[in-house]
Amino acid sequence: MKNHGLRVSVALAVAIMALALAAPGNATAAPKADPLRALTASERSLLASDLEKTAIVDAETGTFLKVERALPTQPVAQAGTHSVCGSSEVCFYSGKIPYADIAITGKGVAKGSWPARSGYYSAGAHAIFCWTSACSPQVSPHTKVSFNGSLVTGTSVTLM
């Protein structure tokens, strides 16, 4: 009889522990993936610098795939035939006619719905660009990024 009671007590203790571990307060959220995980140390360093650079980002996840030093004489690429971005302005590039590039000025957050964005340029600002499926990490000045041939709908730009 004592043996049966011990088995029940152990089984009950195991069940209580399992319930406690499964409780919502004990659940740990999966860590957010590092958007720079695919970059080498030198690419990360270049991305954080104020040097002119170009980068390629996965449009679905916001993961940076590649960063390269841009030639100082290389003009800032502007997609489409209409442009509202000057070469020294923060810009969310259009990748499709009839949409125009969108220049962002000042400090703070600019929100909108800008379809068919092919990439962005941070000009002289530290900025965070968001689109429907992701946001970039804060990028340093003079960073030009493309969405690797994809088009996204831009939703906000934060200028620091």
N, C-alpha and C positions, 0 to 999 in steps of 0.2 A: 504494500500500500504506500509506504514511504517513497519507494522508487517511482511509482506512478505520479505522485504529487510533485516530485522533483522534475520529472519530464514535463509536466504541465507548466511548472514555474519557469523553466528554461525556455520553453516554447513561447510563453507569454512575454518574457523579457525580450526575446529576439523579435517578436512582433511589435512590441512597443518601440524598440530601437529602430526598426525599419520604418515605422510611421513617423518617428521623430526626424529621421534623415530625409524623408520624403516631404516634410512640411515645407510650404512655400517660403518661409523665412530662411530656411537653410539652403535653398536652391541658389547656386551661383550662376550668374550670367556668363555666357561664353565670351571670352575676351574678344574685343573688336580687332579685326585684322589690321595690321600696320600697312597703311597705303604706300609706304616706301619700301616694303619688304623685297621687291624685285630689283631694287637698285644696289649697285656696288657702293662701297664707302666713298669712292671719288665722285660718283654721281650724286650721292646724298650731300656731299660737301659743296658741289657745284650748285645744286638746287637751293641750298641755304645761303649762297653768296649773292652779292649785288651785281655779278657779271651778267652780260647778255647770254641767254641760254634758250634752248628749245627743249620741250619735253613731249612725250607721248603718254596719254593716260587712257586706261580702259574705261570706256564710257559707262559700263554697267556697274563697276565696283569703285571707281575713283582711284584705283591702284596705278601708281606711276610705273610705266614699263621701261622708259629710257629717258635719259637727260644728256644733252650734248651742248658743248660750248658753241655759241653762234658767232659768226664772223662779225666784227664791229661794223663792217660796211654793208652787211646784209640788211635789206629793208625789211620792215615789219610787214609780213604778208597779210593782206586783207582779202577775204573771200567775197565773191560777188561783184557786181558792177556798181553798186551804190555803197558809199561809205560815210558814216557819221563820226568815225574815229580818226583823230589826228595821230601822227606817229608817236607822240609822247603821252597819249591818253590810255587809261585802263580801258580794255575793250573786250566784249564778248562777240566773237566773230560769227557772221552769218555764213552758212554753207550752202545756201539755196536762194535763188531769185524767186520772189520779189523781196525777200526779207533783207533788211539792212543790218550792218554792224551796229552794236549798241555801245556807246561811250558812257563810262561811269565816272563821275567827278565828285569831289568833296570827300567827306569822311562819313563812316557809318554804314548802314545797310540800304541798298537799293533792291526793291523787290519787284518782280514782274513775271510775265510768262512770255519768254522769247523763244519761239520755235526755231528749229533747224540751226542750232549753234554747232559750229565745227571745231571751236577751240576758244582760247582766250589769251590775253596778254596783260601782265600786271603793271607794265610801264614802270613808273618810279615808286610804286606803292607796295606795301605788304597787303595781300588780299586773300580772301576765301571765295571761291566760285562754287555755286550750287546749281544742280540740274535735277530733274525729276527722280533720278535713281541714286544719286550720291552727291557728296561735296568734296572738294579738294581739301587737303590740309592747307594751312596758311602757306602761301608761296611768297618768296622774297621778290624784291623789285627786279624788273627786266626778265621775267620768266614768260616764255611763249609756249603754250601747250596746245596740242591737237588731240582729238578724240579718235585717233587711229582710223580715220575714214568714216566713223559713225557720226550721225547728227543727233543732238540731244535738245531737249527743251530746257533752257536756262530758267532758274527760278529766283536767284538772288546773287548779289555780290556784296561782300563786306570789305570795306576799305579801312585799314588801320591808320 
